[in-house]
Amino acid sequence: MFYYFHAQKGEMKHQEGTGAASERLTTGDFWDSCYEGRAWAPFDDRNWRNLVSIQLVRLLKTLEIDGLKVCEVGGGDGEVLAYLAKWYPSTDFSVIDFSPVGCDLAQRRARNEGVQLNVYQADIFTPPSELIEKFDLVLSLGVVEHFTDLASVLAAKTRLLKSGGKVFSLIPNFSSPIYAYLCKRWSKTVYEDHVPHDMQSFLAGHNRAGLTPLRHGYLGAIEFGMLSMAMAAPEPKSWVDRQTYLFLTRLSKAIHFFEYNTIDFPPTKLLSPFMYVISSSRHEPALRPGRTPHTSE
Ligand SMILES: C[S@@+](CC[C@H](N)C(=O)[O-])C[C@H]1O[C@@H](n2cnc3c(N)ncnc32)[C@H](O)[C@@H]1O
């Protein structure tokens, strides 16, 4: 899954507040170190092990992006956009990320997978001027929760949006007491590098940024692999912690295998690994009805 980085090198570094923007809870060096060890095989939507990612791309496909201009901020190695670019050859896809290693991976991935991705190495608070108000959809997958001021990072995304465009934001579900407890137990540093939003604070941040939420919900029924960063972080873990993680990730995978071959279980606040909000830069009655069988409030 796109979120599952392994913190092999170094520790997350906290950075002082950056004034007008927002306090950033992670640094570029940290993300570079994540990408340095990352495999970049094409995303496989026929592998049951990728079920939550498959559910994510199904959700993104309901946004009807054919022929539009789409940008992923903090798009890292471009895994999702490279996949979508194969489905939507007439859509214009761009990635903005401040990690040079992530951007290099995105470019290599695009070449390798034979798709066109425009990759911009830039800070989302100071994007290239030619990208302002250019996109129909601006998405982020596991990015906005790393800033203490959610509204300011969402406003930065909104600046890239054409009038009437849509913003999609996905974050880990640390409103689940189970994921929050285990993450804190296994790595306080990883936990503190995220703002643990619940749906209410996530929606409120969108409203403060001048966005109108159109649809929101949780994604995936269960995924303890979501905690891989905490497990890989340098803090010492006991044998019991490691066995617990192993058991829970195997349990998630067994459930994914069952779901993939039968029917998806409903997402819940308690066990879903992610939550999302789809919003618009101006008021619209609703998205065109789309099938969203894997998501719920
Ligand atoms: C959790 S990763 C998500 C990567 C990607 N969305 C995925 O799912 O594979 C967060 C990404 O946001 C990027 N990022 C964080 N702060 C940023 C900023 N201020 N400007 C641009 N990119 C940033 C990091 O470099 C990293 O690639």
The ligand as an SDF file (V2000), in Angstrom:
LIG
                    3D

 27 29  0  0  0  0  0  0  0  0999 V2000
    3.2700    9.3470    3.4490 C   0  0  0  0  0  0  0  0  0  0  0  0
    4.1410    9.9030    2.0270 S   0  0  0  0  0  0  0  0  0  0  0  0
    2.9230    9.5950    0.8170 C   0  0  0  0  0  0  0  0  0  0  0  0
    3.5130    9.1980   -0.4830 C   0  0  0  0  0  0  0  0  0  0  0  0
    2.5230    8.8390   -1.5630 C   0  0  0  0  0  0  0  0  0  0  0  0
    1.3500    9.6600   -1.4820 N   0  0  0  0  0  0  0  0  0  0  0  0
    2.1460    7.4090   -1.4810 C   0  0  0  0  0  0  0  0  0  0  0  0
    1.0150    7.1320   -1.0720 O   0  0  0  0  0  0  0  0  0  0  0  0
    2.9590    6.5730   -1.8220 O   0  0  0  0  0  0  0  0  0  0  0  0
    4.1300   11.6730    2.1770 C   0  0  0  0  0  0  0  0  0  0  0  0
    4.7800   12.3700    0.9970 C   0  0  0  0  0  0  0  0  0  0  0  0
    4.5600   13.7660    1.1120 O   0  0  0  0  0  0  0  0  0  0  0  0
    5.7530   14.4290    0.7210 C   0  0  0  0  0  0  0  0  0  0  0  0
    5.7450   15.7540    1.3570 N   0  0  0  0  0  0  0  0  0  0  0  0
    5.6650   16.0180    2.6790 C   0  0  0  0  0  0  0  0  0  0  0  0
    5.6660   17.3440    2.8780 N   0  0  0  0  0  0  0  0  0  0  0  0
    5.7310   17.9290    1.6560 C   0  0  0  0  0  0  0  0  0  0  0  0
    5.7720   19.2840    1.2170 C   0  0  0  0  0  0  0  0  0  0  0  0
    5.7240   20.3100    2.0660 N   0  0  0  0  0  0  0  0  0  0  0  0
    5.8360   19.5120   -0.1120 N   0  0  0  0  0  0  0  0  0  0  0  0
    5.8850   18.4870   -0.9950 C   0  0  0  0  0  0  0  0  0  0  0  0
    5.8680   17.1720   -0.6300 N   0  0  0  0  0  0  0  0  0  0  0  0
    5.7920   16.9050    0.6890 C   0  0  0  0  0  0  0  0  0  0  0  0
    6.8740   13.5130    1.1950 C   0  0  0  0  0  0  0  0  0  0  0  0
    8.0840   13.7310    0.4940 O   0  0  0  0  0  0  0  0  0  0  0  0
    6.2660   12.1530    0.8960 C   0  0  0  0  0  0  0  0  0  0  0  0
    6.5790   11.7290   -0.3980 O   0  0  0  0  0  0  0  0  0  0  0  0
  1  2  1  0
  2  3  1  0
  2 10  1  0
  3  4  1  0
  4  5  1  0
  5  6  1  0
  5  7  1  0
  7  8  2  0
  7  9  1  0
 10 11  1  0
 11 12  1  0
 11 26  1  0
 12 13  1  0
 13 14  1  0
 13 24  1  0
 14 15  1  0
 14 23  1  0
 15 16  2  0
 16 17  1  0
 17 18  1  0
 17 23  2  0
 18 19  1  0
 18 20  2  0
 20 21  1  0
 21 22  2  0
 22 23  1  0
 24 25  1  0
 24 26  1  0
 26 27  1  0
M  CHG  2   2   1   9  -1
M  END
$$$$
